[in-house]
């Protein structure tokens, strides 16, 4: 089995994401960022997430002018 590549987002990016949302309900996280609640919890805790998810998230944040 191949090991998954993991990526950790910069804390300031996570802080910016946190400032955009009004609550942390799963549907709000999914709508704003296109990620699940488990991924959001990992980001909030400063943990690494799958590289492919991080790439898609960064693209979405750039597209939405959040970073």
NUVO-39410 format. One line per field, with one value per residue (C-alpha): chain; residue in three letters; y, x, z. Coordinates in nm, 4 decimals. Example, Ala and Ser with C-alpha at 12.3 -4.5 7.8 and 13.67 -1.06 7.14 Angstrom:
# NUVO-39410
mol <- c(A; A) $
type <- c(ALA; SER) $
py <- c(-0.4500; -0.1060) $
px <- c(1.2300; 1.3670) $
pz <- c(0.7800; 0.7140) $
//
This chain:
# NUVO-39410
mol <- c(A; A; A; A; A; A; A; A; A; A; A; A; A; A; A; A; A; A; A; A; A; A; A; A; A; A; A; A; A; A; A; A; A; A; A; A; A; A; A; A; A; A; A; A; A; A; A; A; A; A; A; A; A; A; A; A; A; A; A; A; A; A; A; A; A; A; A) $
type <- c(UNK; UNK; UNK; UNK; UNK; UNK; UNK; UNK; UNK; UNK; UNK; UNK; UNK; UNK; UNK; UNK; UNK; UNK; UNK; UNK; UNK; UNK; UNK; UNK; UNK; UNK; UNK; UNK; UNK; UNK; UNK; UNK; UNK; UNK; UNK; UNK; UNK; UNK; UNK; UNK; UNK; UNK; UNK; UNK; UNK; UNK; UNK; UNK; UNK; UNK; UNK; UNK; UNK; UNK; UNK; UNK; UNK; UNK; UNK; UNK; UNK; UNK; UNK; UNK; UNK; UNK; UNK) $
py <- c(0.0000; 0.3438; 0.6057; 0.9132; 1.2506; 1.4930; 1.8711; 2.1147; 2.4523; 2.7712; 2.8849; 3.2254; 3.0557; 2.8557; 3.1738; 3.3480; 3.0538; 3.0673; 3.4399; 3.3770; 3.1384; 3.2220; 2.8715; 2.5374; 2.3176; 2.0510; 2.2004; 2.5453; 2.4054; 2.2029; 2.4976; 2.7472; 2.5296; 2.2020; 1.9938; 1.7688; 1.8333; 1.5849; 1.7709; 2.1023; 1.9689; 1.8573; 2.2020; 2.3777; 2.1549; 2.2307; 1.8756; 1.7743; 1.6722; 1.4712; 1.6598; 1.6236; 1.7739; 2.0596; 2.1363; 2.1498; 2.3600; 2.6113; 2.6390; 2.7051; 2.9646; 3.1430; 3.1273; 3.2772; 3.5432; 3.4293; 3.4075) $
px <- c(0.0000; 0.1289; 0.1690; -0.0494; 0.1149; 0.0060; 0.0126; -0.0234; -0.1813; -0.0360; -0.2113; -0.2927; -0.4867; -0.6904; -0.7507; -0.8766; -1.1068; -1.2386; -1.3142; -1.5337; -1.7809; -2.0439; -2.0710; -1.8968; -2.1868; -2.0924; -2.3153; -2.1598; -1.8057; -1.8993; -2.0701; -1.7905; -1.4832; -1.5887; -1.4410; -1.5919; -1.6118; -1.3316; -1.0963; -1.1992; -1.1261; -0.7797; -0.7114; -0.8274; -0.5997; -0.3015; -0.2838; -0.1915; -0.4560; -0.4307; -0.2262; -0.4921; -0.7555; -0.5207; -0.4577; -0.8283; -0.8961; -0.6235; -0.7583; -1.1053; -0.9783; -0.7893; -1.0904; -1.3104; -1.0452; -1.0046; -0.6284) $
pz <- c(0.0000; -0.0927; 0.1801; 0.1354; 0.0932; 0.3617; 0.3626; 0.6488; 0.5761; 0.7181; 1.0378; 0.8854; 0.6031; 0.8542; 1.0554; 0.7411; 0.6698; 1.0267; 0.9913; 0.6854; 0.8474; 1.1064; 1.2521; 1.2157; 1.1104; 0.8546; 0.5842; 0.6311; 0.6058; 0.2967; 0.1270; 0.1919; 0.1479; -0.0125; 0.2688; 0.5314; 0.9019; 0.9814; 0.7480; 0.9037; 1.2524; 1.1396; 0.9934; 1.3107; 1.5170; 1.2927; 1.1588; 0.8066; 0.5537; 0.2311; -0.0250; -0.2953; -0.0643; 0.0284; -0.3396; -0.4195; -0.1111; -0.1993; -0.5551; -0.4188; -0.1706; -0.4480; -0.6800; -0.4086; -0.3306; 0.0284; -0.0019) $
//
